[in-house]
Amino acid sequence: MRTYIGGQEAVSVNEFIELALGTPLELWLGVEGEGAEERAARLDAARDILADNPDLPDDVSRVAAQVIEANAPELFNVIPLIRPAVRRRPRSRKGAAA
């Protein structure tokens, strides 16, 4: 199944998120090992984007709800796991007369 957002095909989960948000996911989550200066710049950019698009959080929530709704059967397909019966070993009688 192919997924298109705004006429572009999303070929991975990260690309789907990036296309849906209109921004790279790393902008919001950061990257491993980023320095304090990089973090500050990333947060400034995020603030600017939110100032220019105050509806973005609502849009993101809407997209997340649509994804959950579209994939609900798979997300909530919970199967209880049955624990195998524990086989008890007979106790050995130490010191018992034979």
N, CA, C and O of each residue as an XYZ file, in Angstrom:
392
protein
N       0.846     -1.175      0.000
C       0.000      0.000      0.000
C       0.889      1.235      0.000
O       1.868      1.300      0.742
N       0.556      2.188     -0.811
C       1.323      3.422     -0.908
C       0.593      4.532     -0.164
O      -0.637      4.598     -0.156
N       1.385      5.405      0.464
C       0.815      6.520      1.204
C       1.314      7.820      0.590
O       2.516      8.019      0.419
N       0.372      8.705      0.259
C       0.708      9.993     -0.322
C       0.225     11.103      0.594
O      -0.874     11.054      1.145
N       1.081     12.104      0.739
C       0.710     13.295      1.502
C       1.072     14.493      0.634
O       2.232     14.677      0.266
N       0.072     15.301      0.312
C       0.317     16.468     -0.518
C       0.917     16.122     -1.866
O       1.712     16.891     -2.405
N       0.549     14.977     -2.417
C       1.041     14.580     -3.720
C       2.398     13.905     -3.705
O       2.893     13.492     -4.754
N       3.011     13.785     -2.534
C       4.307     13.115     -2.427
C       4.136     11.779     -1.727
O       3.389     11.660     -0.756
N       4.840     10.776     -2.234
C       4.759      9.447     -1.634
C       5.694      9.367     -0.434
O       6.863      9.747     -0.507
N       5.159      8.870      0.656
C       5.968      8.624      1.849
C       6.439      7.182      1.797
O       5.626      6.259      1.850
N       7.746      6.982      1.694
C       8.266      5.625      1.555
C       8.752      5.031      2.873
O       9.129      3.860      2.931
N       8.742      5.839      3.928
C       9.125      5.334      5.250
C       8.275      6.037      6.297
O       7.608      7.031      6.013
N       8.310      5.509      7.497
C       7.546      6.118      8.596
C       8.052      7.527      8.856
O       7.257      8.454      9.009
N       9.374      7.697      8.906
C       9.921      9.026      9.166
C       9.555     10.017      8.067
O       9.272     11.182      8.348
N       9.559      9.559      6.819
C       9.172     10.437      5.725
C       7.687     10.788      5.823
O       7.300     11.919      5.527
N       6.861      9.840      6.229
C       5.439     10.117      6.419
C       5.255     11.215      7.471
O       4.488     12.157      7.271
N       5.961     11.083      8.576
C       5.847     12.081      9.655
C       6.333     13.435      9.172
O       5.698     14.459      9.428
N       7.470     13.440      8.469
C       8.019     14.703      7.975
C       7.062     15.378      6.999
O       6.858     16.590      7.067
N       6.476     14.601      6.093
C       5.523     15.176      5.142
C       4.256     15.653      5.845
O       3.706     16.696      5.493
N       3.797     14.903      6.823
C       2.577     15.285      7.542
C       2.795     16.555      8.364
O       1.923     17.422      8.419
N       3.962     16.659      9.001
C       4.258     17.834      9.826
C       4.686     19.032      8.986
O       4.457     20.184      9.353
N       5.304     18.737      7.867
C       5.876     19.819      7.068
C       7.244     20.224      7.565
O       7.821     21.189      7.064
N       7.766     19.518      8.526
C       9.097     19.792      9.083
C       9.769     18.463      9.409
O       9.088     17.455      9.596
N      11.086     18.455      9.478
C      11.763     17.219      9.876
C      11.445     16.861     11.329
O      11.339     17.740     12.185
N      11.298     15.598     11.590
C      11.002     15.126     12.942
C      12.090     15.533     13.929
O      11.804     15.814     15.093
N      13.345     15.565     13.461
C      14.470     15.907     14.335
C      14.349     17.328     14.891
O      14.903     17.637     15.946
N      13.626     18.186     14.177
C      13.445     19.548     14.669
C      12.729     19.553     16.016
O      13.030     20.371     16.884
N      11.801     18.652     16.180
C      11.000     18.617     17.398
C      11.592     17.714     18.464
O      11.438     17.975     19.656
N      12.272     16.646     18.042
C      12.797     15.675     19.009
C      14.275     15.831     19.295
O      14.769     15.323     20.301
N      14.987     16.525     18.426
C      16.423     16.651     18.591
C      17.133     15.410     18.075
O      16.507     14.459     17.606
N      18.450     15.446     18.172
C      19.256     14.316     17.734
C      20.234     13.957     18.840
O      20.617     14.795     19.656
N      20.620     12.710     18.846
C      21.544     12.230     19.865
C      22.871     12.969     19.730
O      23.410     13.112     18.632
N      23.381     13.428     20.851
C      24.686     14.085     20.885
C      24.677     15.539     20.470
O      25.745     16.114     20.257
N      23.501     16.166     20.346
C      23.500     17.570     19.946
C      24.010     18.425     21.102
O      23.731     18.151     22.270
N      24.756     19.456     20.754
C      25.318     20.350     21.758
C      24.305     21.387     22.206
O      23.221     21.504     21.634
N      24.668     22.135     23.229
C      23.766     23.147     23.788
C      23.442     24.220     22.753
O      22.306     24.688     22.681
N      24.429     24.612     21.953
C      24.208     25.638     20.935
C      23.287     25.123     19.831
O      22.405     25.843     19.364
N      23.497     23.873     19.417
C      22.627     23.262     18.401
C      21.203     23.134     18.925
O      20.243     23.382     18.195
N      21.068     22.747     20.190
C      19.737     22.610     20.796
C      19.023     23.962     20.834
O      17.840     24.056     20.507
N      19.744     24.995     21.231
C      19.153     26.331     21.298
C      18.692     26.791     19.918
O      17.612     27.366     19.786
N      19.503     26.544     18.892
C      19.130     26.932     17.527
C      17.905     26.150     17.068
O      17.011     26.707     16.432
N      17.864     24.850     17.392
C      16.728     24.005     17.000
C      15.447     24.488     17.669
O      14.399     24.573     17.027
N      15.532     24.801     18.952
C      14.349     25.277     19.674
C      13.896     26.640     19.172
O      12.696     26.905     19.109
N      14.844     27.514     18.810
C      14.476     28.810     18.228
C      13.718     28.612     16.919
O      12.705     29.267     16.673
N      14.219     27.702     16.080
C      13.547     27.428     14.806
C      12.142     26.870     15.053
O      11.192     27.247     14.367
N      12.016     25.978     16.029
C      10.707     25.409     16.352
C       9.749     26.488     16.834
O       8.576     26.493     16.459
N      10.242     27.399     17.662
C       9.387     28.499     18.133
C       8.931     29.378     16.972
O       7.775     29.800     16.921
N       9.850     29.654     16.034
C       9.489     30.463     14.867
C       8.410     29.772     14.034
O       7.468     30.415     13.573
N       8.553     28.471     13.847
C       7.561     27.712     13.073
C       6.204     27.742     13.761
O       5.178     27.921     13.106
N       6.193     27.567     15.089
C       4.925     27.612     15.824
C       4.319     29.009     15.801
O       3.096     29.147     15.767
N       5.149     30.044     15.820
C       4.629     31.420     15.755
C       3.999     31.687     14.390
O       2.979     32.369     14.294
N       4.618     31.142     13.324
C       4.085     31.333     11.977
C       2.868     30.459     11.706
O       2.045     30.790     10.853
N       2.750     29.345     12.427
C       1.656     28.398     12.189
C       1.080     27.941     13.531
O       1.351     26.823     13.969
N       0.294     28.787     14.180
C      -0.234     28.432     15.503
C      -1.180     27.229     15.491
O      -1.456     26.656     16.545
N      -1.679     26.838     14.312
C      -2.564     25.671     14.218
C      -1.806     24.359     14.089
O      -2.422     23.295     14.044
N      -0.484     24.415     14.030
C       0.303     23.199     13.826
C       0.037     22.134     14.892
O      -0.141     20.972     14.528
N       0.000     22.464     16.189
C      -0.287     21.400     17.173
C      -1.629     20.705     16.924
O      -1.741     19.489     17.077
N      -2.644     21.482     16.540
C      -3.949     20.875     16.231
C      -3.866     19.997     14.984
O      -4.462     18.922     14.927
N      -3.118     20.471     13.988
C      -2.952     19.684     12.765
C      -2.236     18.369     13.055
O      -2.612     17.320     12.533
N      -1.208     18.434     13.886
C      -0.458     17.231     14.249
C      -1.353     16.256     15.003
O      -1.323     15.052     14.748
N      -2.147     16.777     15.929
C      -3.076     15.920     16.675
C      -4.075     15.261     15.739
O      -4.409     14.088     15.904
N      -4.551     16.014     14.757
C      -5.516     15.475     13.793
C      -4.881     14.354     12.966
O      -5.498     13.309     12.756
N      -3.649     14.571     12.497
C      -2.958     13.548     11.718
C      -2.729     12.299     12.566
O      -2.936     11.179     12.099
N      -2.303     12.493     13.807
C      -2.076     11.346     14.697
C      -3.370     10.568     14.916
O      -3.365      9.337     14.912
N      -4.476     11.282     15.107
C      -5.759     10.610     15.303
C      -6.164      9.837     14.048
O      -6.708      8.737     14.150
N      -5.906     10.397     12.876
C      -6.241      9.709     11.626
C      -5.404      8.444     11.454
O      -5.908      7.416     11.002
N      -4.130      8.525     11.814
C      -3.259      7.354     11.703
C      -3.713      6.265     12.666
O      -3.754      5.087     12.310
N      -4.052      6.665     13.880
C      -4.533      5.686     14.864
C      -5.833      5.052     14.380
O      -6.008      3.837     14.467
N      -6.732      5.870     13.878
C      -8.010      5.349     13.391
C      -7.807      4.393     12.218
O      -8.455      3.348     12.146
N      -6.914      4.749     11.306
C      -6.680      3.913     10.130
C      -6.014      2.594     10.494
O      -6.207      1.588      9.812
N      -5.231      2.599     11.568
C      -4.476      1.402     11.947
C      -4.955      0.777     13.246
O      -4.265     -0.066     13.819
N      -6.131      1.179     13.716
C      -6.634      0.692     15.003
C      -6.694     -0.824     15.106
O      -6.311     -1.371     16.141
N      -7.159     -1.525     14.078
C      -7.213     -2.987     14.239
C      -5.843     -3.592     14.540
O      -5.733     -4.507     15.356
N      -4.798     -3.083     13.883
C      -3.462     -3.616     14.117
C      -2.904     -3.141     15.454
O      -2.213     -3.886     16.149
N      -3.210     -1.887     15.810
C      -2.671     -1.334     17.055
C      -3.262     -1.995     18.287
O      -2.583     -2.182     19.296
N      -4.537     -2.346     18.189
C      -5.220     -2.867     19.364
C      -5.515     -4.355     19.274
O      -6.362     -4.867     20.007
N      -4.836     -5.038     18.398
C      -4.990     -6.476     18.255
C      -4.122     -7.156     19.319
O      -2.998     -7.577     19.046
N      -4.651     -7.252     20.500
C      -3.906     -7.804     21.626
C      -4.297     -9.263     21.819
O      -5.478     -9.601     21.898
N      -3.311    -10.098     21.890
C      -3.546    -11.526     22.084
C      -2.925    -11.920     23.420
O      -1.729    -11.718     23.631
N      -3.723    -12.476     24.319
C      -3.144    -12.877     25.608
C      -2.168    -14.032     25.408
O      -2.434    -14.974     24.662
N      -1.061    -13.937     26.077
C      -0.075    -15.007     26.011
C      -0.350    -16.010     27.118
O      -0.563    -15.635     28.271
N      -0.344    -17.266     26.765
C      -0.595    -18.319     27.740
C       0.748    -18.831     28.221
O       1.608    -19.217     27.429
N       0.908    -18.827     29.515
C       2.150    -19.323     30.085
C       2.131    -20.842     30.078
O       1.139    -21.460     30.466
N       3.211    -21.432     29.645
C       3.245    -22.899     29.647
C       3.220    -23.419     31.078
O       3.732    -22.786     32.002
N       2.614    -24.580     31.233
C       2.552    -25.199     32.566
C       3.966    -25.499     33.032
O       4.805    -25.982     32.273
N       4.202    -25.202     34.286
C       5.519    -25.457     34.858
C       5.561    -26.901     35.328
O       4.723    -27.343     36.114
N       6.547    -27.621     34.832
C       6.692    -29.021     35.257
C       7.572    -29.035     36.495
O       8.695    -28.531     36.494
N       7.049    -29.604     37.509
C       7.810    -29.683     38.757
C       8.623    -30.973     38.778
O       8.156    -32.048     38.400
N       9.808    -30.820     39.219
C      10.671    -31.987     39.329
C      10.463    -32.627     40.693
O      10.323    -31.929     41.697
N      10.443    -33.936     40.726
C      10.298    -34.578     42.030
C      11.530    -34.284     42.879
O      12.658    -34.261     42.388
N      11.291    -34.069     44.115
C      12.400    -33.779     45.029
C      13.209    -35.048     45.263
O      12.671    -36.144     45.420
N      14.486    -34.858     45.280
C      15.337    -36.011     45.613
C      15.456    -36.084     47.124
O      15.549    -35.061     47.802
N      15.452    -37.267     47.629
C      15.532    -37.445     49.083
C      16.983    -37.724     49.454
O      17.497    -38.834     49.314
N      17.589    -36.698     49.913
C      18.975    -36.872     50.335
C      18.985    -37.488     51.731
O      18.203    -37.134     52.614
N      19.864    -38.377     51.869
C      20.017    -39.003     53.182
C      18.968    -40.038     53.503
O      18.962    -40.578     54.609
N      18.086    -40.332     52.581
C      17.067    -41.343     52.832
C      17.680    -42.735     52.638
O      18.505    -42.944     51.748
N      17.280    -43.646     53.455
C      17.800    -45.008     53.354
C      17.160    -45.703     52.172
O      15.955    -45.597     51.944
N      17.972    -46.403     51.438
C      17.469    -47.067     50.256
C      17.005    -48.452     50.559
O      16.545    -49.159     49.662
